[in-house]
Amino acid sequence: EKYAVPCVDWVLEGIDGDDLVRRPKQTVPVTNLNMITQLCSLLETLIIDHPRMSDPQILEAVFIFSVVWSIGAAVVQRPDNQDRDRFDSFLKHLASMGMVDGDRVSATQLPAKSLYEYCFDTNDGCWKAWKTYVQSYEPPADGQFSKILVPTVDVVRS
């Protein structure tokens, strides 16, 4: 109620409380039913049988992370279209939590940078920048082009 309905309304209709704002562009059209289905699937994957989910602050952080990567997943971010930044601001406003800058942020706060740049680590109970998961590049020993995979934030995120 606090996050799902307002976020779906913002993405699909441009409704921000009592105001109408410009609807964000999406990479592919997504329905409200599809957004909520994705949200439930992601939540189910992250919280089922996890020992830390009895902590309401951890659960809320997991929910926010899931909202970003379900309801906000198809929102476009390009130099000429900053809709992910707008969604990030909208979601942070809904959360009404303090913000901290850094590669690790506790569950009681949100990252000051974009939520799209962070993953909520359920084992450590904190937000971690995706870039902290990027391993250093080691070229394949045999030098085969087909075995080259350069680790980047986008590789880790997907």
N, C-alpha and C positions, 0 to 999 in steps of 0.2 A: 504494500500500500504506500509506503514512504518513497520507494524508489521505482518499482516496476511501472506502475500506471503513469506517473508523471514523465518518466523517461520515454516510454512508448509514445505518449501524446506529443512530446517535444520532437521526437524523431519523425513521426508520421504526419503530424498536423502543424507543428510549429507553435504548440501551446505551452506557454511558460506562465503557470499560475493563471492569472486573469488576463494576461497579455498574449497577443499573437506576435510571433517573431518569424523571421524567414526560416522556412523549413530547410533542414540540411540536405545536401545532396548525398545519395547513396550509390555505392558501386554497382549494386544490383538491387532491384526492388524486393523488399522484404515486408511481409504482412505482420500485423500485430500477433497473430497466432504463432507464426514462425519464430518471432522474437522471444515470446514467452516459452515456447518449446525448447529453443536453444538455451535459454536461461535455466530452465529446469534440468535439462540434460547436463549442463556444466556444473550446476550445483550438486546434482546427484553424484557426479564423478568426484567432486572435491570433498563432500562432507560425509558420505556414507561410511560408517564405521571408523571415522577418524576421532581419536581420543581428545583432541583439542576443541572439538566443536561444541562442547558444553560451555565454553567461555563466550558470552554474548559479544564481546568486542572482536574476537577472532571471527565469529560467525558473521558479523556485520561487514568486516573487511573482506571476507570471502564473497559475500553477496555483492559488494561494490565491484570487486574484481570481475565477478561473473556478469554483472550488468554491462561493464565496459566491453567485454568480449562476446556478448550476445546481442543486446539491444543496440549498443554503439559500434558493433563490429563492422557494419557495412557503411558507416559514415565516412565521407571522403575527407582526406587531408592532402592538399596540394598547395603550391605557392600562391595560386590565385583563389584558393578556397580553403579557409581555415576552419571547417566545420567540426573536425575532431577537437580542436581547441575550444570551440564553443560548447560542445557536448561535455567536455572535461570540466569546464567552469560551471555549467548547469548542474552536473552531478555533485561536484564539490559543494555547491551552494545548498543542495538538498541535504547532504550529509551533515553540514554545519559542524565539521570537525576542524581542529587546528591543523596547520600545514607546516611541514618541516622539509628543509632541503637536505639531500644526502642520498647515498646509495642504499642505505638501510633506514627504514622508517617503521616505528612501532605500530601495532594494530590500532592503537588509540588515536592515531593521527593519520593524515594523508600526505603523500608526497607533494611538495610545492610544485614540482615539474608535472608534466602530463601523466595521468594515470596509464596512458597507453605505453609509457616508457618503463612501467613497473609491473612486476608479477607479485602476487601475494603468496609467499612461501608458507604453506600450512604447517610444515614441520618446525620451522623456526618462529612462526607466529609474527612475521613482519613483512613489510613491503620491501622488495629488493629490485634494484634497477636491472632491467634485462641485460645490460652490458656487463654485469658482474658474472653472468653465466657464460659469456663468450670466452672460449679457450684460445690460447695462442695457436697460430697457424704452424702446422708441421707438414711440409710437402711429403707426398707419398715416396717411399724409398725407391720404388721402381720408376718414378717419374711419369707414370702413365697419366695422360691428360684426363681420361675418363674417371680417374680416382681422386681428382682434385676437388675438394670442397673447402672453400675459404670460410671460416666461421665469422659470422657477423651477427649483429643484434637481430636482423630479420630472419636469419637462419635459426637462431635460438628460439625466437618468438613463435615460429611456425612449427 
